[in-house]
């Protein structure tokens, strides 16, 4: 936001003194452009007009509008405003049905390249919507396919054009690929040579592309008695993507194994591998795991976006008090800061955000990970390689001889790694790591259960954060709702006394595939290990006693944090009950 704000101040859209006063009075660690508009420091229409003028002048491109979503700006509003100013039609591609025969006239690959889509055709005109209506070369490219008709220019969001085109291309291609694989299987009498078929590679590309467009985190490919099923994990929940003949699974599984350097003949043991691919214009890593089942193999792929930037710590979704506690923890000179939670709860993302917040030219930071998920400049990153004898413990011993200031351990899996981490913390290093526990306070007792003496735990621990990810209510179908008396009674002890009890839910719409949810938000709890709590840990007090003391010191549980987020309209009480427990 910094450069944009400077330009807005320079061009007279924001008053510098008013902004300084506003920031000094705000409790929010991150102020974005959406806040300035809502609080009257920036006129919305003037700002939208300013963007259009900058685009006309060539200072910004239409791609810039998409970045405004990170600033809590409704980009659909921006597109509509610009379309109105330009005197062209804004088209919401989610709310119209496109005649599929139009795609026989213009190739989908060309439309993807020029970021346009043919929407309608009559006797005189062809309506074509563009992500950039000033792109004359794109307009000429489409005009060639309709030489006897006039082009009517429309505007649509770039991401919706891409999603719609890939969706059309996907379902057109699927049937063709499956038929080609069946034909190859017949020609090779069902041998594994069919995994070399171009159709198998095309089907894999199709599966990867559709999952990435749907913003899936994992792809599950499973064989049943009769079918091969592909499911995506989106916002923590599985959704079925494709279903096709069981005969396709064999060549599909073999080809995925070849891509990942796995043994294609081994079907009795689990295998793990990885491969990289360029999909839908982006660079991705895929971590693949195979597991033998009674019917066949189960294949799961974790999607890692290489181009994904590290989220800023203040954008992780912590409440203000938890953010301050955690920030204080990671800026201490030495000790252990732990992030706990189940698999898929965003622990690694929090660690990377923490490293990004504390990295400095004055400090040497080394990480040991399995695998390295994000590459960060200015940080030495080591990847575990068990087959070469490079385990977490052995890597950590070597790291300590590299004169580090701060160390990040991807996961503490065994007592040996934990003990070395504690020794590092006690000898003047800051250690960040993850642990699998249900809540923050349980991490203390997990460390003791792993064989670490309680006095070492008390002397090394600085802070523990436990977190979960809850689904956010879809903003397109969000409505007020009433809780049942039973549910209100269940949460009454966690309701703030000074808040109006207003709750929301998503009705379900095309934007959220009728789930009522889009995206995820963190709920968390942060335990700061004070002198009194450290004394209790050393004295081997019970969890109940430590919890009571933590609450005296202002400790807020994950469940309480979740209820406040439900009151804020970010998620539902049902979702909080699904991922957290009382």
C-alpha positions in Angstrom: 0.0 0.0 0.0 2.9 2.4 0.7 3.7 3.5 -2.9 0.0 3.9 -3.8 -0.7 6.0 -0.6 2.3 8.2 -1.5 0.8 8.8 -5.0 -2.7 9.4 -3.6 -1.2 12.0 -1.2 0.9 13.6 -4.0 -2.2 13.8 -6.3 -4.4 15.3 -3.6 -6.8 12.4 -3.0 -5.7 11.7 0.6 -4.7 14.4 3.2 -1.4 13.5 4.7 -2.0 15.0 8.2 -5.5 13.4 8.4 -3.9 10.0 7.5 -1.2 10.3 10.1 -3.8 11.1 12.8 -6.0 8.2 11.6 -3.1 5.7 11.7 -2.0 6.9 15.2 -5.5 6.4 16.6 -6.1 3.0 14.9 -5.7 -0.3 16.8 -5.5 -2.2 13.5 -1.9 -3.4 12.8 -2.6 -3.3 9.1 -4.5 -0.5 7.4 -5.5 -0.9 3.8 -7.2 1.2 1.1 -10.6 -0.4 1.9 -10.3 1.0 5.5 -9.6 4.5 4.1 -12.6 4.4 1.9 -15.0 3.1 4.6 -13.8 5.7 7.1 -14.1 8.6 4.7 -10.4 9.4 4.2 -10.6 8.5 0.5 -13.5 9.1 -1.8 -14.4 5.9 -3.6 -15.6 7.3 -6.9 -12.6 9.7 -7.1 -10.3 6.7 -6.4 -11.9 4.6 -9.1 -11.7 7.5 -11.6 -8.0 8.0 -10.6 -7.3 4.3 -11.4 -8.9 4.6 -14.9 -6.9 7.8 -15.7 -3.7 6.0 -14.7 -4.6 3.0 -16.9 -5.4 5.3 -19.8 -2.0 7.0 -19.3 -0.2 3.7 -19.2 1.0 4.0 -15.6 -1.1 1.0 -14.5 -2.5 -1.9 -16.4 -5.8 -3.7 -15.8 -3.8 -6.3 -13.9 -3.3 -3.7 -11.2 -7.1 -3.8 -10.4 -6.8 -7.5 -9.4 -4.1 -6.5 -6.8 -6.6 -4.1 -5.1 -8.5 -7.2 -3.8 -5.7 -7.6 -1.3 -6.5 -4.0 -0.1 -10.1 -5.0 0.7 -11.4 -3.3 -2.4 -14.5 -4.7 -4.2 -12.9 -5.1 -7.6 -16.2 -6.0 -9.2 -17.3 -2.4 -8.3 -14.1 -1.0 -9.9 -14.7 -3.0 -13.1 -18.4 -1.8 -13.3 -17.3 1.8 -12.7 -14.7 1.7 -15.5 -17.1 0.0 -17.9 -19.7 2.7 -17.3 -17.1 5.4 -17.8 -15.9 3.8 -21.0 -19.5 3.3 -22.3 -19.1 -0.4 -22.6 -20.9 -3.4 -21.1 -19.7 -5.0 -17.9 -20.4 -8.8 -18.0 -20.6 -11.0 -14.9 -19.5 -14.3 -16.4 -20.9 -16.2 -13.4 -24.4 -15.0 -14.1 -24.8 -15.7 -17.8 -25.0 -18.8 -19.9 -22.7 -18.8 -23.0 -23.7 -20.6 -26.2 -21.1 -23.4 -26.5 -21.3 -23.3 -30.3 -19.4 -20.0 -30.2 -16.3 -21.9 -29.0 -16.3 -23.9 -32.2 -15.6 -20.6 -34.1 -12.7 -19.4 -32.0 -10.1 -21.6 -30.3 -10.1 -21.7 -26.6 -6.3 -21.5 -26.5 -6.3 -18.2 -28.4 -8.9 -16.7 -26.1 -6.8 -17.8 -23.1 -3.8 -16.1 -24.6 -5.5 -12.8 -25.4 -7.7 -12.9 -22.2 -11.1 -12.6 -24.0 -14.3 -14.6 -24.3 -17.0 -14.6 -27.0 -20.3 -14.1 -25.1 -23.0 -13.5 -27.7 -23.7 -13.2 -31.4 -26.6 -11.8 -33.5 -27.1 -10.8 -37.1 -25.0 -7.6 -36.8 -22.8 -7.8 -33.7 -20.5 -10.2 -31.8 -20.2 -9.4 -28.1 -16.7 -10.1 -26.9 -15.5 -9.3 -23.3 -11.9 -8.5 -22.6 -9.8 -8.3 -19.5 -8.2 -5.3 -21.1 -10.6 -3.3 -23.4 -7.6 -1.1 -24.6 -5.8 -4.2 -26.1 -6.3 -3.5 -29.8 -4.2 -6.5 -30.9 -6.6 -8.8 -29.0 -9.6 -7.2 -30.6 -8.0 -7.6 -34.1 -7.3 -11.3 -33.3 -11.0 -12.0 -32.6 -12.3 -9.8 -35.5 -10.6 -12.1 -38.0 -12.9 -14.9 -36.9 -16.0 -12.7 -37.5 -15.1 -10.7 -40.7 -18.7 -9.8 -41.6 -19.8 -8.6 -38.1 -19.0 -5.7 -35.9 -17.3 -6.2 -32.6 -19.1 -5.1 -29.5 -16.5 -4.6 -26.7 -17.3 -5.7 -23.2 -15.4 -5.9 -19.9 -15.1 -8.8 -17.5 -12.8 -9.7 -14.6 -9.6 -11.4 -15.8 -9.8 -14.2 -13.3 -13.4 -15.0 -14.3 -12.5 -15.1 -18.0 -9.7 -17.5 -17.3 -11.8 -19.7 -15.0 -14.7 -19.9 -17.6 -12.4 -20.7 -20.5 -10.5 -23.4 -18.5 -13.8 -24.9 -17.3 -15.0 -25.1 -20.9 -11.7 -26.5 -22.2 -11.7 -29.0 -19.3 -15.1 -30.6 -19.9 -14.6 -30.7 -23.7 -11.2 -32.4 -23.3 -12.1 -34.9 -20.6 -14.3 -37.2 -22.7 -11.8 -37.1 -25.6 -8.8 -38.0 -23.4 -10.7 -40.9 -21.7 -11.8 -42.3 -25.0 -8.2 -42.1 -26.3 -6.8 -43.9 -23.3 -9.4 -46.7 -23.7 -8.4 -47.0 -27.3 -4.7 -47.2 -26.3 -5.5 -49.8 -23.7 -7.2 -51.9 -26.4 -4.3 -51.5 -28.8 -1.7 -52.5 -26.1 -3.9 -55.3 -24.7 -4.1 -53.5 -21.3 -0.3 -53.4 -20.8 1.4 -50.7 -18.8 2.8 -49.2 -22.1 -0.4 -47.2 -22.3 1.0 -44.8 -19.6 3.2 -43.5 -22.5 0.0 -42.4 -24.3 -0.2 -38.7 -25.0 -3.8 -38.9 -23.8 -2.6 -39.8 -20.3 -0.3 -36.8 -20.1 -3.2 -34.6 -21.4 -5.5 -36.0 -18.8 -3.0 -35.4 -16.0 -2.6 -31.8 -17.2 -6.3 -31.4 -17.2 -6.7 -32.7 -13.7 -3.9 -30.4 -12.4 -5.2 -27.4 -14.2 -8.8 -27.8 -13.0 -7.7 -28.3 -9.4 -5.4 -25.2 -9.5 -8.2 -23.0 -11.0 -10.5 -24.3 -8.2 -7.8 -23.2 -5.6 -7.5 -26.7 -4.3 -4.7 -27.6 -1.8 -4.7 -31.3 -2.5 -5.8 -33.7 -5.2 -7.1 -37.2 -4.3 -7.2 -39.8 -7.0 -8.9 -43.0 -5.8 -10.0 -46.2 -7.4 -13.3 -47.8 -6.4 -15.0 -51.1 -7.5 -16.2 -49.6 -10.7 -14.7 -46.1 -11.2 -11.7 -43.8 -10.8 -12.6 -40.7 -8.8 -10.8 -37.4 -8.6 -11.5 -35.2 -5.6 -10.1 -31.8 -4.6 -9.6 -30.4 -1.1 -10.9 -26.8 -1.2 -11.0 -24.7 1.9 -10.4 -27.9 3.9 -13.3 -29.9 2.5 -13.2 -32.5 -0.2 -15.2 -31.9 -3.4 -15.6 -34.4 -6.3 -14.1 -33.1 -9.5 -14.2 -36.0 -12.0 -15.4 -39.6 -12.3 -14.4 -41.9 -15.1 -13.8 -45.6 -15.9 -11.7 -47.7 -13.6 -9.5 -48.8 -16.5 -8.1 -45.3 -16.7 -6.6 -45.5 -13.2 -3.7 -47.9 -14.2 -2.0 -45.8 -16.8 -2.8 -42.6 -14.9 -1.2 -43.9 -11.7 1.8 -45.3 -13.7 2.5 -42.0 -15.4 2.2 -40.0 -12.1 4.8 -42.4 -10.6 7.1 -41.9 -13.5 6.8 -38.1 -13.2 7.7 -38.4 -9.5 10.6 -40.9 -10.0 8.7 -43.7 -8.1 8.7 -47.4 -8.9 5.8 -48.1 -11.2 5.9 -51.8 -10.5 5.6 -51.3 -6.7 1.9 -51.5 -5.7 2.3 -53.2 -2.3 4.2 -50.4 -0.4 3.5 -46.7 0.1 5.7 -44.4 -1.9 6.5 -40.7 -1.7 7.8 -38.4 -4.4 7.5 -35.0 -6.0 7.5 -33.3 -9.4 7.3 -29.8 -10.8 5.1 -28.6 -13.6 4.0 -25.4 -15.3 0.2 -25.3 -15.1 -2.2 -22.5 -16.3 0.9 -20.2 -16.6 2.2 -20.8 -13.1 5.0 -22.8 -11.6 3.9 -25.5 -9.2 5.5 -28.3 -7.1 3.4 -31.4 -6.5 4.2 -33.7 -3.5 2.8 -37.1 -4.3 2.0 -40.0 -1.9 0.7 -43.5 -2.9 -0.9 -45.9 -0.5 -2.0 -49.5 -1.3 -5.6 -50.3 -0.4 -7.8 -53.3 -0.8 -9.1 -52.3 -4.2 -6.1 -50.6 -5.6 -3.9 -47.6 -4.8 -4.8 -44.2 -3.4 -2.9 -41.3 -4.8 -2.8 -37.9 -3.0 -1.0 -34.8 -4.4 -0.3 -31.7 -2.3 -0.2 -28.5 -4.5 2.6 -26.0 -3.7 2.5 -22.7 -5.7 6.1 -21.6 -6.3 5.1 -18.1 -7.1 3.0 -17.7 -4.0 4.3 -14.9 -1.9 4.8 -15.2 1.9 1.8 -13.7 3.8 2.6 -10.8 6.1 2.3 -11.8 9.8 -0.2 -9.0 10.4 -2.4 -10.5 7.6 -2.6 -14.0 9.1 -5.8 -13.3 10.9 -4.7 -13.2 14.5 -6.7 -11.0 16.9 -4.9 -7.9 18.1 -3.8 -9.3 21.5 -2.6 -12.6 20.1 -0.7 -10.8 17.3 1.1 -8.6 19.9 2.0 -11.6 22.1 3.2 -13.7 19.2 5.2 -10.8 17.7 6.9 -10.2 21.1 7.7 -13.9 21.2 9.4 -14.1 17.8 11.4 -10.9 18.5 13.1 -12.2 21.7 16.8 -12.9 21.3 16.7 -16.6 22.3 14.3 -19.3 23.3 11.8 -21.6 21.5 8.6 -20.4 19.9 6.2 -23.2 18.9 3.3 -23.2 16.5 0.9 -26.1 17.0 -2.1 -27.6 15.3 -3.2 -30.5 13.1 -2.0 -31.1 9.5 -3.3 -28.5 7.1 -3.9 -25.8 9.8 -1.4 -23.3 8.3 1.5 -23.8 10.7 4.2 -23.7 8.1 2.6 -20.5 6.6 2.8 -18.9 10.1 6.4 -19.9 10.4 7.3 -18.3 7.1 5.4 -15.2 7.9 7.3 -15.0 11.2 10.7 -15.4 9.5 9.7 -12.7 7.0 8.8 -10.4 9.9 12.1 -10.9 11.8 14.7 -11.4 9.0 17.5 -8.9 8.9 20.9 -8.4 7.3 22.4 -8.5 10.8 21.1 -12.0 11.5 22.0 -15.4 10.0 18.8 -17.4 9.7 18.9 -21.1 8.7 15.9 -23.4 8.2 15.6 -27.2 8.0 12.5 -28.4 6.3 10.8 -31.4 4.7 10.2 -30.2 2.1 11.1 -26.5 1.5 7.7 -25.0 0.6 8.7 -21.4 -0.1 12.1 -20.1 -1.1 13.0 -16.9 0.8 15.7 -14.5 -0.1 18.3 -13.8 2.6 17.7 -17.1 4.4 19.7 -20.4 4.2 17.2 -23.3 3.6 18.1 -26.9 4.1 15.9 -29.8 2.8 15.8 -33.0 4.7 16.9 -36.1 2.8 16.4 -39.2 4.9 17.9 -41.5 2.2 21.1 -39.6 2.3 21.1 -39.6 6.1 20.2 -35.9 6.3 17.5 -36.0 9.1 16.1 -33.1 11.1 18.4 -34.0 14.0 21.6 -34.4 11.9 20.9 -31.2 9.9 20.2 -29.3 13.1 23.6 -30.4 14.6 25.4 -29.1 11.4 23.3 -25.9 11.4 24.6 -25.1 15.0 28.2 -25.1 13.6 27.2 -22.5 11.0 27.0 -19.7 13.6 23.2 -19.0 13.2 21.2 -16.4 15.1 17.8 -17.8 14.4 16.8 -21.3 13.4 13.5 -22.6 11.9 12.8 -26.4 12.2 9.9 -27.4 9.9 8.6 -30.0 12.4 9.8 -31.5 15.7 9.1 -35.2 15.1 11.3 -37.0 17.7 13.0 -36.5 21.1 16.5 -36.2 19.5 15.4 -33.2 17.4 13.6 -31.6 20.3 16.5 -32.0 22.7 18.9 -30.3 20.2 16.4 -27.5 19.6 16.2 -26.9 23.4 20.0 -26.9 23.7 20.2 -24.3 20.8 17.6 -22.2 22.6 19.5 -22.4 25.9 22.7 -21.3 24.2 21.4 -18.1 22.8 19.5 -19.0 19.6 15.9 -18.2 18.7 14.3 -21.4 17.5 10.9 -21.5 15.6 9.2 -24.8 15.0 5.9 -26.8 14.9 4.5 -29.5 17.0 1.3 -31.5 16.7 -0.9 -30.8 19.7 -4.6 -29.9 20.1 -4.0 -26.6 22.0 -1.1 -24.3 23.1 -0.9 -25.5 26.8 -0.8 -29.2 25.7 2.5 -28.5 23.9 4.2 -28.1 27.3 3.1 -31.6 28.4 3.9 -33.1 25.0 7.5 -31.9 25.4 7.7 -33.5 28.9 6.1 -36.7 27.5 8.8 -36.8 24.9 11.5 -37.1 27.6 12.5 -33.5 28.2 13.1 -32.5 31.8 10.5 -30.0 33.0 13.2 -27.5 34.1 14.6 -27.4 30.5 11.1 -26.9 29.1 10.4 -24.0 31.5 13.8 -22.4 30.8 13.6 -22.6 27.0 9.9 -21.9 26.0 9.0 -18.3 25.1 5.6 -18.6 23.5 3.3 -21.2 22.0 0.6 -20.5 19.3 -2.1 -23.1 18.5 -4.2 -22.5 15.4 -6.9 -23.8 13.1 -8.3 -22.7 9.8 -12.1 -22.0 9.6 -14.0 -21.4 6.4 -15.1 -17.8 5.8 -18.7 -16.9 5.0 -19.2 -16.3 1.3 -19.6 -12.5 0.9 -22.0 -12.9 -2.1 -24.7 -14.8 -0.2 -24.1 -13.7 3.4 -27.3 -13.2 5.5 -28.1 -12.7 9.2 -29.1 -15.8 11.1 -30.5 -16.7 14.5 -28.8 -19.3 16.7 -30.9 -22.0 18.4 -31.4 -21.6 22.2 -29.3 -24.8 22.7 -26.3 -23.3 20.7 -26.6 -20.0 22.5 -26.5 -21.7 25.8 -23.4 -23.7 24.8 -21.5 -20.5 23.9 -22.9 -18.1 26.5 -19.8 -18.2 28.6 -17.7 -17.1 25.6 -19.8 -14.2 24.5 -18.4 -10.7 25.1 -20.7 -8.7 27.4 -20.5 -5.5 25.4 -21.3 -6.9 22.0 -24.6 -7.1 20.1 -25.3 -10.8 19.4 -25.5 -10.8 15.6 -24.5 -13.9 13.6 -24.3 -14.6 9.9 -24.3 -17.5 7.5 -24.0 -18.1 3.7 -27.1 -19.2 2.0 -25.2 -20.8 -0.8 -24.7 -19.4 -4.4 -22.8 -20.0 -7.6 -19.7 -18.2 -6.2 -19.3 -20.7 -3.4 -20.7 -23.7 -5.2 -23.7 -23.6 -2.8 -21.5 -24.3 0.2 -21.9 -20.8 1.9 -18.2 -20.5 2.3 -15.3 -19.0 0.4 -11.7 -19.0 1.6 -10.4 -19.6 5.1 -9.5 -17.6 8.2 -7.2 -18.4 11.1 -8.4 -18.8 14.7 -5.7 -19.0 17.3 -4.5 -18.8 20.9 -1.1 -17.6 22.0 0.4 -18.6 25.4 3.2 -16.4 26.6 5.4 -18.2 29.0 5.7 -15.7 31.8 7.9 -16.1 34.9 5.0 -17.5 36.9 4.0 -20.0 34.2 7.7 -21.0 33.8 7.9 -21.6 37.6 4.7 -23.8 37.3 6.2 -25.8 34.4 9.4 -26.5 36.4 7.3 -27.4 39.4 5.3 -29.9 37.2 1.9 -28.3 38.0 -1.1 -29.7 36.3 -2.6 -28.4 33.0 -5.6 -27.0 34.9 -3.4 -25.0 37.2 -1.4 -23.6 34.3 -4.5 -22.8 32.3 -6.0 -20.9 35.3 -2.8 -18.8 35.6 -2.7 -18.2 31.9 -6.3 -16.9 31.9 -5.4 -14.5 34.8 -2.7 -13.2 32.5 -5.2 -12.6 29.6 -4.9 -15.9 27.7 -7.8 -16.2 25.2 -8.6 -19.7 23.9 -9.0 -20.6 20.3 -12.7 -21.2 20.8 -13.2 -17.7 22.3 -11.3 -16.2 19.3 -13.6 -18.1 17.0 -16.8 -16.9 18.6 -15.5 -13.3 18.3 -14.8 -13.9 14.6 -18.4 -15.3 14.2 -19.7 -12.1 15.8 -17.6 -10.1 13.4 -19.4 -11.9 10.5 -16.3 -13.7 9.3 -17.4 -17.2 9.9 -20.2 -19.2 11.5 -20.6 -20.7 15.0 -21.2 -24.1 13.4 -17.8 -23.8 11.7 -16.1 -23.0 15.0 -17.6 -26.1 16.6 -16.4 -28.1 13.6 -12.7 -27.3 14.0 -12.3 -26.3 17.7 -13.6 -27.8 20.9 -14.7 -26.4 24.2 
